[in-house]
């Protein structure tokens, strides 16, 4: 049996296979609410055979959104529309997770395809346009790009508010029926900003040493784990390396992952980068070594992500013990049925992963002598 398509368990969550849909921002919400676009976008991956589908970065506060078009989970009214999509994913055999996020100083950025719309009051209303001053560990902008605003440095009350907002978001995720939550501590967003010396210039107990810089992310994780059920897994996404000589490094991530494991985190989603000046050589599987480094160094399951789109190579990641799960983003946008197709490539011949409504694909394949019926 394929390793990639073997079942897996995290706490009480049983996954049909080890394929994951990585969170992908759609910048298509108004006031944080999911809509029909999100239903179709996410639903097609459940129909496409993936094991776990993670909703996009979802703001735990309104000012924590990357843009005005991001999803939100800062108020109770967000729960019911989210639950509708969760229920559909479950009906198709997939598990549902949500990425709880706060963009920090990378918040309040434009949605590029709405440039013309936001020039008029009517256009701004139609896309839910908003602007605000972000918050961050320090009052330093992400870059000189005018899309980014100089943020307000969080005081201690503001830091406590962030912790409370993540916990409240987890409670709402539970009410919506999610199987897991993923805390976003990667890609130069708020929790990553606290971790990295590139963004964290504080001199109090939340800045300076690595121990101090880890303090807020660990407080967030502890608060979420305290309200998230014991039988449900908790994930954290990290940038294993800032890909910058003066930033967060792999050895820092291993130390951080050990602390996360001690707090009850069940798997680490291993990405990288997120800060101005990062040097990234984006080639196939370029982040898989990060997943293996964290897996081996902290003895914790990991998710590998980043330009993974070939079935045999994805299988090898699992078979070689480089990671426990493989996540796709752009590859899944290109082929929402990637998991179904990869399962055939890796030897499945009974079409068991296909939704019942699509089983006629087998007769098509038989007629065309392809997949299981190839000569």
C-alpha positions, 0 to 999 in steps of 0.5 A: 500500500502507498505510504502517502495514502495510508491512514494516519491518526493525530490524537482522536482524529483519523485521516484517510490519507496523508495528503493535506491542503495547505492554507491559501488566502483567497482575499474574497471575504467581506467582514471576515465571512466565508461565502460561496467562493470559499465553499466551492474552493475548499469543497472541490479538494474534499471531492478530490480525495485529500485527507485534511483541508486547512482553511486559509489564514483566518483573523482572530481579530479584525486588525489581524487580517492580512487584508480586508478580504481575509476570513475572520473568526473574531465574532460569533456570527462567523461560526455558522457559515464556517460550519456549513463548509465544514459539514460538506468537507466531512460529508466527502470524507475529509477532515477540516482544519482552520488556520488561526492567524494574526498578520501583525505588521503585515496587516491592512495590505491591499487586495491587488485585483481590487485596485480599480474598485476601491477608487469609488465609494460604491466600489469600496463598499462592494468589496468590503474595503477597510484600512487600519493601523497594524500592531506588531512587537515593535514599531518597525514596518515590514519593508519600504513598500508603501503597501505596508504601514508602520505599526503600533508596538503592542503593550502588555495589555495588547499582548494579553489581548492577542493571547485571548483572541487566539483562545476565543478563535479556537472556541469558535472553531470548535463550535463550527465543528473543525477537527483541528486548528493550526496556529500561524506562526510563520511567514513573517506574521505576528507570532513569527515577528515576535520569534524573529530578531528581524522584527522583534526589537523589544527590550522587555520580557518579550524581546531579546533572548530566544527564550523571550522571543518565544514567550508570546507564541508559547503563551498563545499555544498554551491558551489554545491548547487549554480550550481545545479538546484533549482528543483533537489535535493542535497544529502549528505552522512555523517558518523553520528558517527566515532564510536570512543570515540575521534571522531565525534559524533551523536550530531555533525552530528545533528548540521551539518545536520541543517547547511546542511538543511539551505544550501538547502540539501534535504536528508542525507544518514546516514552511520558511521565509516571510521577511524582507531580504530573505533569500529563497531558492524556490525549487521542487521540495525545497522545504522538505529538509526543514520538515525533516530537521524539525521531525528528527530534532524535536521528535514530532510529526511534521507536514512538508510543504512547498512545490510538491506536485509529483506523486512518486516524489511525494510518496518518497517524502513519507517513505523516507521518513522526511515528514509524516504528511505532504501539503499542496497549495498551488499544485492543488489549485492546478489540479483539485483532483491531485489526490485522486490522480496520485492514488492511481499513479501509486497503484490504487486500482479500485477507485475507492477514493472517488466520490460515488457521484464520479464513479463513471470515471472508471468506465471512462478510463476503461474505454480509454484504456488509461490509469488502471486499464492502461495496456 
